[in-house]
Amino acid sequence: MNRVEQRRLRILNEVEGGRLSMSEAAELMALSLRQVRRLRAAYREEGAGGLAHGNRGRPSSNALDARTAERVVALAKQRYAGVNQQHLTELLEEEEGIRLSRSTVRRILLGAGIRSPQRRRAPKHRRRRERKPQEGMLLQIDGSPHAWLGERGPRLCLVGAIDDATNQVPYAVFRRQEDLQGYFTMLRQIVRTKGIPLALYHDRHTIFVSPRKEDESIHAQLEGKRSLTQMGRALDELGIVSIPSDSPEAKGRIERLWRTFQDRLVSELRLADARDLDAANRVLRRFLPRYNSRFVLPAAEVGSAYRTPAPDLNLSTILCLKHIRTAGNDNVVRFKRRRLQILPSHGRKSYARVRVEVHEQLNGSIAIYHGGMRLNTTPAPLEAPALRASSTQSAQLTVPPTHSAPAHRKPAPDHPWRRPFAPKRTGRTLSLTT
């Protein structure tokens, strides 16, 4: 009996002894007179056991079915092995049709000896930075190299961005490695779907910041500022503020995003049996809307800070590799192993000794610009040294290979040539005459 039932037993004993009235007992028990009469009748009929609640010892009508609990444990050990408890709760409802609360799933797993794969780190004292008040004011971008496919496929790098105000992931893409093309692809998609953000927060990777030991160009020294990388130049042309961080903790929002993705997305990729880059990106396209619907927060201020691109904005002329070259006296521009002949265009006949921009697109195509206008070009004939080199190479490809003489081989120890020489016996005696 609990303490309440023991107290009621003492009061009823006083009533039975005539030392308390029923109304006084009801006041002491904080019950109605009818309830006290019911308790006294049960006490007289069943004794002290009659004061216990009638449902004590009976299974609850809302108790979890043992078969369901066994199925949850089996799924957690087999198909959903390594999935955290909150993610497992969502997957059980979405994939298996088992609707349980997180606390129930946690209780079932702990009862089966299955602990959460998430390890809690010791807390450190840090000062939290206030979120930006409006969507699109600041995006944190980064790349996460990780064994996303486990042992089923190659090691990939996830390049993505997260909005500082809402935790929304506007775009992410898997790449073979963290490269400029991945960031250009991400930025192009964000500008097309959301708009131009005000600022990007990133690390000090050489994609964003030029190495300190790199020699500055003469033009950069004359202008008194450091030369921009291709990514820095693209952000400057789009009017996006580039903010480099000094430590990974400074951009903790996207670091926590990678930690969540390395838990949830890895499980999703395993369940989908993704084995290559294309399959991983297909799973990612389905995963991002579900993630955003689950984790996006409302911004402090209504509206969006994304800027609408101008109607005449051509992203292909910005999100590309730009190189400065000087046209030769023959109006030919040399770029890597290619030669482009500049034709008369835009009212100008010659571009000899003029500095032009060579735009190298991500697909490998190139174009030449001057003063913001694209020049008409055509492939130029090769020079004499290039022609000789190409003719020599083609001759080597057309002439059938000749078989060289076999290398000298050392005779074996039992070769007949190594046998000692013996004169042939003829049966005649040789005489010497003097």
Secondary structure, DSSP 8 states (H G I E B T S, - for coil): --HHHHHHHHHHHHHHTTSS-HHHHHHHHT--HHHHHHHHHHHHHHGGGGGS-TTTTS--TT---HHHHHHHHHHHHTTTTT--HHHHHHHHHHHS-----HHHHHHHHHHTT---S---------------SSBTS-EEEEEEEE-TTTTSS--EEEEEEEETTT-----EEEESSS-HHHHHHHHHHHHHHT-B-SEEEE---TTTS--TTS---HHHHHHTS----HHHHHHHHHT-EEEE-SSGGGGHHHHHHHHHHHHHHHHHHHHTT--SHHHHHHHHHHHHHHHHHHH----SSSSB--B---TT--GGGTSSEEEEEE--TTSEEEETTEEEEE--BTTBS--TT-EEEEEE-TTS-EEEEETTEE--EEE----HHHHHHHHHHHHHHHS-------------TT-GGGS-------S-------
